[in-house]
């Protein structure tokens, strides 16, 4: 594994996911790429005001740099970079991860305590996991890193697992 891609939204659950990903990056001696997508809030259009895109990007970049510095101070020797992209997170995470040659996408997940959130809005992590062709690791907000010893792998037996090296990728985590 050479590059672990972690999408963050600056929440506590994404901070936990970033820490988990940094531990994995240290274990595999991989590069860590932090990613954040930003978009113009719908309220801006309805209210007749659109915030300056450059200001949004600048504020996001400042926050991302502080996250890189924070992770770098806690996880010495890990190569950490960041990237930003305008768009809805669930729509741009995989394409950006592919562009960065990521081997794994890591996302945080907050326990959904609301019917509306869980059943109507959904979750970015769930949508990425459902649609991604790259491996996705979803880290619940209160889970802390431990070396992976066991993996449950759900698959469609109709697909040829040998041709895409899926099992080899899963096995790599156990070594």
N, C-alpha and C positions, 0 to 999 in steps of 0.2 A: 504494500500500500504506500503510495507516494504523496497523495494529496487528499486531505479530508476537508470537505466543504461544509461549513456550518452557517445556516441561515438564522439571523437574529432579528428580533424586533425591539430590542432594548428592554424587554420585560425580565422579571426575575426567572421565569422558566427558560428563556433563551440564554440568560447568563449561566444557568446551571448546565444547559446543553453545550454551551461554549467551553465551560470547564471540563465537561465530560469528553468533548472532542479534543481538547488540548491534552488531556491525559492519554487518549488514544494516539494522538500524534506523537507524543513522547515515547510511548510504548513501541510504535511502529517506525519511529524516526522519520515521520512524514511531515510534509508541509501542512500548515493549517491556513485555510482561507475563510475569513469571515465575510459574510455577504448580508447586505440589507437592501431591500427594495423600498422605494418611496413612491407615493402617488399624490396627485392633487385630490384633496378631500372633496367629496360630492357636495358638501355643504357650501364650499366656495362658489360653485356654479349656481346653486340655488339662491345664495345671498347676493349674487352679482359681483362677488369679489373672488379673484383668483390669486392666491399667494404667489409671489415671484418664485419661479422654478429654481433659479440660481440660489436664492436664499434657502430654499428647502434642501437642496443638495449640499450647500455649505454647512448648514446646521447638522445634517446627517453625517457628513464627513468628519466634523469635529467630534461628534459622539463616537463614531467608529474608531477614530484615532485614540480616544481615551480608552476604549475597550481593548485595542491592540496593546497599548502601553500597560494596562492593568494585567492582561493575560501574560504579556512578556515578563512582567515583574514576578509573577507567580510560577511560570513555567519556563525556566531558563533553558536556552539551547534549542528552542523550537522556532523554526522559521514561520513567522506569521505575516500574512498579507491580508488586505481587505479589498473588496470591490463593492460598488454601488450601482444600482440600475433603477431607472424609473419604470414602474409597472406594478401590477398586482402580484404579490409574492407567489401565490400558487401558480401563476402563469409564467413566471420568469426564473424560478429557482433552478429547475432542471437544465434549461438552456444555458444559463450562466455556469452551472456546475460542469456541463460538458465543455463549454468554452475554456474553462480553467483546468480541464483534464482531471476532474475529481474522480476518485475511486469510491467515495462514499459521501452521501449527503446526511448530515445530522441536523435534526430539528428538535426543539423543545415542545412540550405539550403541557398545557395547563388543564387540570381537571375541570371538565365542563359541568358546572352546577346548574345550568339553565337549559330548559327544554328548547328555547329559541336558539341559543348558541349551538347546542348539540345537533338538533334535527333540522333546523332551517338554514342557519348560516354555515354550519359545518366547521371544519378546522383546516387550516393551511397544511398542517402536518399530515392529516388524513388524506387530503386531496393529492398532495405530492406523492405519498406512499402508494396511492391507488394508480397514479398515472405514470410514475417515473420508470424509466428503463435502467436507471442506476440504482444500486442498493441504497436503501434509506434506513437510518436508525433514528427512531423516535425516543427521546429521553423524557420520561415523565418528570414533572417539576421537583419532586422530592427524592429522586433517585440519585445516588452518588456513585462515582466510578469505582468499579472493582474489575479486576482482570476477568474477562469472559471465559467461563469454563464450560458452559452448556448453551447450545443454541437450538431452538425449535425452528424448523424451516418449513413453511407452508408453500406448496407449489402446485402447479397444474401439471399432472402427469402426462397430459397429452402433448406438452411441449418437450422438445428434445433438450434435456438439461446438459448433455455432453457438449453440444455445439457452442453454447455461449459461456461455458466455464463457470456457470453459476455455483455449482457445488464446490469447485476449487476456491472460489472467492469466499464462500461461507467457511470452508475448512481452514482458510488462511487466518481467520479470527481465532481459531482454536489452537493455533500453533504457538 
